Structure formats: C-alpha cells, structure tokens
Amino acid sequence: MAKVSANGIEIAYDEFGAKDAPAVLMIMGLGAQLVRWPMSLVDALVARGYRVIRFDNRDCGLSTKFDAAGTPSLALMAVSRVLRRPVRAPYSLSDMAADAAGLLDALGIERAHIMGASMGGMIAQLFAANWPERTLSLTSIMSSTGNPALPGASLQAMAILLRRPRGSDPAAIVAHGVKASKVVGARFQENEALMAERYREEVTRNHEPAGFIRQMAAILADGDRRERLKTITAPTVVVHGVDDPLVPIAGGRDTAASIRGARLVEVPGMGHTLPPQVIPAVVAAFESVARPADRFARAA
C-alpha cells in the first residue's frame, strides 16, 4: 500500500497493470475502503490492458481523517434535508473530487477513465464536470443526481445503513457488514465467507465510523447536481441495478438523462453491491465508452 500527498492530505492507494497503459481511477462509495472494489473487476480491467488505481477517500481507510472537524448530527442533517435547508459539512464532494485530481497529479497521470460507485459515482460525476480535459470517460455505477424528487431508499435498506454497530468489536462490525450487503444486494448475492473476509480486511486496515457521518454530510450538502451534470462532455455510461433498494433505479435513469449522450445499462437482479454476477456487465459497459475514447486519444 502506497501513499501520496495530494490536495493537502495524505491519500492511500494501490495500483495494478502496466504504468504506460490507459489509467482507470476507481472511486468507492460511502464509508467504503478501496478494498471494497472486487479484485475480479480489477483483474478483468488489467487483462484488457488498463492501469487500475484504487484509493481510499478522505476520512476512510488509510487516508487522512478529519476528526478535528467533529461529527455532524444525523438528526440535524435529516431535519435540514426535510426542510430543504442547507446541510453543513466539514468538506464537500467537490473537495473529494479534487482529491482524485490531486492523486492523478501525484502519479503523473494527465488523463484517466473515471469510474465511481454510489457516493464514488457522485464524486466521479463532479470530476468529469470540473476536469473535462482530464476525463477520458465516465462510468457512474449505482449512483444518482441529488434530485430531491427522486424516490429514496427502502426503509429496510436505510435502517441497515444507519444502524451501525457501536463500539469497535471487529466481529460485530464484520457481522453487520455482511448483513448490510445481504439486505442491499437484492437477487445477486456474493458468497458470505468472501463478504466476511473483505469486511475483516477493512476492519484490520482501519475503522472510522465518524468519517462515515462526515462523508454522508458531504453527500447531503452537495444537493442537486443535474445542472452540473449537463456540462459533462466525456463519453459516459451509467450502470444501475434494476432491484437496487438503497439507490433506486430512478437515480441511474436520472443520471443518464442529465448527461448529454450518456448510455444507460440497467442490470436486472443487481442491487447495491458488486457481486460476481454483475462484473461482466460492468466491464462491458465500461469498455463501451472507454475503447472509443482510447482510440480518439491515440489519434489526437
């Protein structure tokens, strides 16, 4: 595991594939460390000739923590959201997109394919909007636009997301992670032992429950991104599970409708996880925009 100084913080990352290959920057979701990206997806992209870079978002994993900023109140954020009032956050999703740009700077990468899942999809969208010249393509997975008119998560999915275990007992944290994955995974379920192994790896690397809340505050504070999404010019594909109980399919459809020329890939049976059953669809969707972008970049 390596670290770089970028955008005023320390960012932990790993990478796979040839350094002279087209880069894919993978941005993970709320409270999720870089290891949440399945190695089956990483290996598939490397086998297709890409340099794959995963990293821990700020306030997560081995990257810089913002404990000095305190922990926002979930109750106050919920009230502000209902009343359509601004949510205060220690940092923004745009700050997190700037972290991604800073990581590319530190690695000497001028342009990259940007892939994000869930909150990572939101950050990836903002990267593509704010750094169009650095975005070869955009792949937004199980994410949304912040449109307040969209349907929200199911009660069961929201409950499992927010009722995180208290304390730092590794067994309880792993058990909750496995249970949460089962709830939001819909029809496609990953092997339980593999899920437990991945959550144990996350707990061993770092456990930062306050960072989860601060990241959630950044999501709520960002608001409606649709006008910003209209400025995206990169070739874009939106991948979303038809059965996603946490970010319903309407979020993916709204994302695709907000980005000019975006292609929407709806995956029946897919929820809000990346089990083996959905990896081929994700890889194919990514290649549908990445391959033409690579050819254009080589010709330019």
C-alpha positions as CSV (number, residue, x, y, z in Angstrom):
1,M,0.0,0.0,0.0
2,A,1.4,3.4,-1.0
3,K,0.6,7.0,0.0
4,V,1.0,10.3,-1.7
5,S,0.4,13.9,-0.6
6,A,-2.3,15.5,-2.7
7,N,-4.8,18.3,-2.3
8,G,-3.4,19.0,1.2
9,I,-4.0,15.5,2.5
10,E,-2.4,12.0,2.5
11,I,-4.1,9.6,0.1
12,A,-3.6,5.8,0.3
13,Y,-3.8,3.9,-3.0
14,D,-2.8,0.8,-4.8
15,E,-2.5,0.1,-8.5
16,F,-2.3,-2.8,-10.9
17,G,-1.3,-3.2,-14.6
18,A,1.3,-1.6,-16.8
19,K,2.2,2.0,-15.9
20,D,2.1,3.1,-19.6
21,A,-1.4,1.7,-20.1
22,P,-4.5,3.9,-20.1
23,A,-5.5,4.6,-16.5
24,V,-8.7,3.8,-14.7
25,L,-9.3,5.7,-11.5
26,M,-11.8,3.9,-9.3
27,I,-13.7,5.9,-6.6
28,M,-15.5,4.0,-3.9
29,G,-18.7,4.8,-2.0
30,L,-19.8,6.0,1.4
31,G,-17.6,4.7,4.2
32,A,-16.1,2.1,1.9
33,Q,-12.4,1.5,1.6
34,L,-10.5,0.8,-1.6
35,V,-10.6,-3.0,-1.0
36,R,-14.4,-2.9,-1.5
37,W,-13.7,-2.8,-5.2
38,P,-13.7,-6.5,-6.1
39,M,-10.4,-7.9,-7.4
40,S,-12.4,-9.8,-10.1
41,L,-13.2,-6.4,-11.6
42,V,-9.7,-5.1,-11.2
43,D,-8.2,-8.2,-12.8
44,A,-10.7,-8.0,-15.7
45,L,-9.7,-4.4,-16.4
46,V,-6.0,-5.2,-16.2
47,A,-6.4,-8.2,-18.5
48,R,-8.0,-5.8,-21.0
49,G,-4.9,-3.6,-21.0
50,Y,-5.7,-0.9,-18.3
51,R,-3.7,0.5,-15.4
52,V,-6.1,0.3,-12.5
53,I,-5.8,2.7,-9.5
54,R,-7.9,2.3,-6.3
55,F,-7.7,4.7,-3.4
56,D,-9.2,5.4,0.0
57,N,-11.3,8.6,0.0
58,R,-10.6,11.1,2.7
59,D,-11.9,10.1,6.1
60,C,-11.7,6.5,5.2
61,G,-9.2,3.6,5.2
62,L,-5.6,4.8,5.4
63,S,-6.2,8.3,4.0
64,T,-6.3,11.4,6.1
65,K,-9.0,11.7,8.8
66,F,-10.9,14.8,9.7
67,D,-11.6,14.0,13.3
68,A,-10.8,17.6,14.3
69,A,-13.9,18.7,12.4
70,G,-16.1,16.8,14.8
71,T,-19.0,14.5,14.0
72,P,-22.1,16.1,12.4
73,S,-25.5,15.2,13.9
74,L,-27.5,12.8,11.8
75,A,-30.7,14.1,13.3
76,L,-29.9,17.7,12.4
77,M,-28.9,16.7,8.9
78,A,-32.2,14.8,8.4
79,V,-34.2,17.8,9.6
80,S,-32.3,20.1,7.3
81,R,-32.9,17.7,4.4
82,V,-36.7,17.5,5.0
83,L,-37.0,21.3,5.4
84,R,-34.9,21.9,2.2
85,R,-32.3,23.8,4.2
86,P,-28.5,23.7,3.6
87,V,-26.6,20.9,5.3
88,R,-23.4,21.9,6.9
89,A,-20.5,19.6,6.2
90,P,-16.7,19.7,7.1
91,Y,-15.9,19.3,3.4
92,S,-17.7,18.8,0.1
93,L,-18.0,16.2,-2.6
94,S,-16.1,18.7,-4.8
95,D,-13.2,18.6,-2.3
96,M,-13.2,14.8,-2.7
97,A,-13.2,15.1,-6.5
98,A,-10.2,17.5,-6.1
99,D,-8.5,14.7,-4.0
100,A,-8.9,12.4,-7.0
101,A,-7.4,15.0,-9.3
102,G,-4.6,15.5,-6.9
103,L,-3.9,11.8,-6.8
104,L,-3.6,11.8,-10.6
105,D,-1.2,14.7,-10.4
106,A,1.0,12.9,-7.8
107,L,1.1,9.8,-10.1
108,G,1.9,11.9,-13.2
109,I,-1.3,10.9,-15.0
110,E,-2.7,13.6,-17.2
111,R,-6.0,11.9,-18.2
112,A,-7.9,8.9,-16.9
113,H,-11.0,6.9,-17.2
114,I,-13.1,7.8,-14.1
115,M,-15.2,5.1,-12.5
116,G,-17.2,5.6,-9.4
117,A,-19.7,3.5,-7.3
118,S,-22.5,5.0,-5.2
119,M,-21.0,8.1,-3.5
120,G,-18.0,7.4,-5.6
121,G,-20.2,7.8,-8.7
122,M,-21.2,11.3,-7.4
123,I,-17.6,12.2,-6.9
124,A,-16.8,10.8,-10.4
125,Q,-19.6,12.9,-11.9
126,L,-18.1,16.1,-10.3
127,F,-14.6,15.1,-11.5
128,A,-15.9,14.8,-15.1
129,A,-17.8,18.1,-14.8
130,N,-14.8,20.0,-13.2
131,W,-11.9,18.5,-15.1
132,P,-13.3,17.7,-18.5
133,E,-9.9,17.8,-20.1
134,R,-8.6,15.1,-17.8
135,T,-11.6,12.7,-18.2
136,L,-11.3,10.1,-20.9
137,S,-14.6,8.5,-20.0
138,L,-17.0,8.4,-17.1
139,T,-18.6,5.2,-15.6
140,S,-21.2,6.0,-12.9
141,I,-22.3,2.9,-11.1
142,M,-25.4,2.7,-8.7
143,S,-25.3,6.4,-8.2
144,S,-27.7,9.3,-8.6
145,T,-28.0,13.1,-9.2
146,G,-29.1,14.5,-5.9
147,N,-32.5,15.4,-7.4
148,P,-34.8,15.8,-4.3
149,A,-37.8,14.5,-6.3
150,L,-36.3,11.0,-6.8
151,P,-37.6,8.1,-4.6
152,G,-35.4,7.3,-1.6
153,A,-34.1,4.1,-0.2
154,S,-36.3,1.4,1.1
155,L,-36.9,1.5,4.9
156,Q,-35.0,-1.7,5.4
157,A,-32.0,-0.5,3.4
158,M,-31.9,2.8,5.1
159,A,-32.2,1.2,8.5
160,I,-29.3,-1.2,7.9
161,L,-27.2,1.7,6.6
162,L,-27.7,3.9,9.6
163,R,-27.9,1.4,12.4
164,R,-24.2,0.7,12.5
165,P,-22.7,-1.3,15.5
166,R,-21.5,0.8,18.4
167,G,-18.0,0.3,19.7
168,S,-15.1,-1.3,17.9
169,D,-15.7,-5.1,18.3
170,P,-14.4,-6.5,15.0
171,A,-16.8,-9.5,15.0
172,A,-19.8,-7.2,15.4
173,I,-18.6,-4.8,12.6
174,V,-18.0,-7.7,10.2
175,A,-21.4,-9.3,11.0
176,H,-23.1,-6.0,10.4
177,G,-21.3,-5.5,7.1
178,V,-22.3,-9.0,5.9
179,K,-25.9,-8.4,6.9
180,A,-26.0,-5.0,5.2
181,S,-24.6,-6.5,2.0
182,K,-27.3,-9.1,2.0
183,V,-30.0,-6.5,2.5
184,V,-28.9,-4.2,-0.3
185,G,-27.6,-6.9,-2.6
186,A,-31.0,-7.7,-4.0
187,R,-31.2,-11.0,-6.0
188,F,-27.5,-11.2,-6.7
189,Q,-25.7,-12.3,-3.6
190,E,-22.0,-12.8,-3.0
191,N,-20.5,-15.7,-1.1
192,E,-20.9,-15.0,2.6
193,A,-17.4,-16.1,3.5
194,L,-15.9,-13.8,0.9
195,M,-18.0,-10.9,2.1
196,A,-16.9,-11.6,5.7
197,E,-13.2,-11.8,4.6
198,R,-13.5,-8.4,2.8
199,Y,-15.1,-6.7,5.9
200,R,-12.4,-8.2,8.2
201,E,-9.8,-6.7,5.9
202,E,-11.4,-3.3,6.1
203,V,-11.6,-3.5,9.9
204,T,-8.0,-4.5,10.1
205,R,-6.9,-1.6,7.9
206,N,-9.0,1.0,9.7
207,H,-12.4,1.6,11.3
208,E,-13.6,5.2,11.2
209,P,-17.4,5.5,12.0
210,A,-17.2,9.3,12.4
211,G,-15.7,9.5,8.9
212,F,-18.8,7.8,7.5
213,I,-21.0,10.5,9.0
214,R,-18.8,13.3,7.7
215,Q,-18.9,11.8,4.2
216,M,-22.7,11.5,4.5
217,A,-22.9,15.2,5.3
218,A,-20.9,15.9,2.2
219,I,-23.4,14.0,0.1
220,L,-26.4,15.8,1.7
221,A,-24.7,19.2,1.4
222,D,-24.0,18.7,-2.3
223,G,-27.6,18.9,-3.3
224,D,-29.0,18.6,-6.8
225,R,-26.2,18.0,-9.4
226,R,-28.3,18.0,-12.5
227,E,-27.2,21.4,-13.8
228,R,-23.6,20.4,-13.3
229,L,-24.1,17.1,-15.0
230,K,-25.3,18.9,-18.1
231,T,-21.8,20.3,-18.6
232,I,-20.1,16.8,-18.8
233,T,-18.7,16.2,-22.2
234,A,-16.8,12.9,-21.6
235,P,-18.3,9.7,-23.1
236,T,-20.5,8.4,-20.2
237,V,-22.1,5.1,-19.3
238,V,-24.4,4.7,-16.3
239,V,-24.7,1.3,-14.7
240,H,-27.5,0.6,-12.3
241,G,-29.3,-2.4,-10.7
242,V,-33.0,-2.7,-11.5
243,D,-33.5,-4.0,-8.0
244,D,-31.3,-1.6,-6.0
245,P,-33.1,-0.9,-2.7
246,L,-30.6,1.7,-1.5
247,V,-30.4,4.0,-4.6
248,P,-33.4,3.0,-6.7
249,I,-33.1,2.6,-10.4
250,A,-34.7,6.1,-10.9
251,G,-31.4,7.5,-9.7
252,G,-29.5,5.9,-12.5
253,R,-32.1,6.9,-15.1
254,D,-32.0,10.5,-13.9
255,T,-28.2,10.5,-14.1
256,A,-28.2,9.2,-17.7
257,A,-30.9,11.7,-18.7
258,S,-28.9,14.6,-17.2
259,I,-25.6,13.8,-19.1
260,R,-25.7,14.5,-22.8
261,G,-25.2,11.3,-24.8
262,A,-24.9,9.1,-21.8
263,R,-25.7,5.4,-22.2
264,L,-27.8,3.7,-19.5
265,V,-27.2,0.0,-18.7
266,E,-29.9,-1.5,-16.4
267,V,-28.9,-4.8,-14.8
268,P,-31.9,-7.0,-13.6
269,G,-31.2,-8.6,-10.3
270,M,-28.4,-6.2,-9.3
271,G,-28.8,-4.3,-6.1
272,H,-26.3,-2.0,-4.4
273,T,-23.3,-4.3,-4.4
274,L,-20.8,-5.6,-6.9
275,P,-21.0,-9.5,-6.7
276,P,-19.5,-11.7,-9.3
277,Q,-22.8,-11.9,-11.3
278,V,-22.6,-8.2,-12.3
279,I,-18.9,-7.9,-13.1
280,P,-19.2,-8.9,-16.8
281,A,-21.9,-6.3,-17.3
282,V,-19.8,-3.6,-15.6
283,V,-16.8,-4.4,-17.6
284,A,-18.7,-4.4,-20.9
285,A,-20.4,-1.1,-20.0
286,F,-17.0,0.4,-19.2
287,E,-15.5,-0.8,-22.4
288,S,-18.4,0.6,-24.5
289,V,-17.2,4.1,-23.7
290,A,-13.5,3.5,-22.8
291,R,-12.5,1.8,-26.0
292,P,-13.7,4.6,-28.4
293,A,-12.2,7.2,-26.0
294,D,-8.9,5.4,-26.1
295,R,-8.9,5.3,-29.9
296,F,-9.8,9.0,-30.1
297,A,-7.0,9.8,-27.6
298,R,-4.4,7.9,-29.6
299,A,-5.5,9.6,-32.8
300,A,-5.4,13.1,-31.3
